[in-house]
Amino acid sequence: MQPTAPAAPAAPAAQAAPAAPGAPVEESAVTATDVLAAVDRAGELGAEPATSGLGPADDHAAPAAAEPVGHRPPIAVPDEMPSAGPIPDAVALPATPAAPAPADDRVLVSASHPMAALYMQTPMPPDMRGNRGAGVLISVLATLVFALLFGAVLLFWAGGPAQPVPVLMQTGLWPLAAAAAAFFVGMALLVLIVGRAGWWAYVLGGFFVGVLVWLATIAGVTYSVILISGTTGLTQIVTGGAPGAGVTVLGLIAFYGLQIPAIAAGVIAREVTVWFGAWIGARGRRMSRSNAEALAEYEASLAEAQAKQLP
């Protein structure tokens, strides 16, 4: 019996008349024979592109879209960009060494260390403030006040204010200069001796300054008379012109010491010393109180430092 040849594929159905615009397209049925034929054609490299048996609607849709499978151009695969790859791990940079801290010159020693006593800082003793320098400066001011007051007394005693300059230059210049110099010396010595003492020291010291100024005034008047009348004139004034009488120191003190210029100079010197001594004494008390407070604070700090040095 002869083998039966495979049945020829069914001819495609006649193309239907074009449908009206907007009408639905009617799909044709696909048979098993059409599927097998399409598979056979796809397996051959040089085979013509398979035609779909889906009907005339597919033939008109995209005739140029069907190309041989074997002649498709290779798909270009782009090289992987470096930026598209995984981010590499961050490289740790070497740490920059920090700037060294400035060296500290202090030596820190524990209190329990055997050598701690050598390094323990003890407080410095306070500076005791004195009153002598300021007292001498105040004495200069007191001397100016004394000179003004005593000059007024000499002016009225010598001849009144009619001719003040000639009177003072003739009879009162040297007594005034000697009394003012003695007052400053006595006041400055008193300040240097008593220092920060209170007002009572200047009340008592005022007598010493008064006596010193009184003697200096007698010496100034005597020298002024010698300049004006000479030694003979001085002798006649002091002795009253008695023949053979001489001038002695006690005679000069007894004669000029009881006159107005010398007595006024001593009294004014004593009073000015008391007045300005009160000022100097008040400042001395403040200095003493301030020094006592500073000394007490120093002793407390010293006791605390010594307590830390004990084991």
URRA-V380643 format. One line per field, one symbol per residue. ss: DSSP state (H for helix, E for strand, L for the rest). burial: 1 if it has 16 or more other C-alpha atoms within 10 Angstrom, else 0. A space follows every 50 residues. Layout:
# URRA-V380643
ss=???
burial=???
This chain:
# URRA-V380643
ss=LLLLLLLLLLLLLLLLLLLLLLLLLLLLLLLHHHHHHHHHHHHLLLLLLL LLLLLHHHHHHLHHHLLLHHHLLLLLLLLLLHHHLLLLLLLLLLLLLLLL LLLLLLLLLLLLLLLHHHHLLLLLLLLLLLLHHHHHHHHHHHHHHHHHHH HHHHHHHHLLHHHHHHHHHHHHHHHHHHHHHHHHHHHHHHHHHHLLLLHH HHHHHHHHHHHHHHHHHHHHHHHHHHHHHHHHHHHHHHHLLLLLLLLLHH HHHHHHLLLHHHHHHHHHHHHHHHHHHHHHHHHHHHHHHHHHHHHHHHHH HHHHHHHHHLL
burial=00000000000000000000000000000000000001000100000000 00101100000000000000000000000000000000000000000000 00000000000000011001000000000011001101110110111011 10111001000001001100111111111101111111111001111110 11101111111111111111111110000000011101100000000000 01100110001111111111111101111111111011001001100100 11001000100
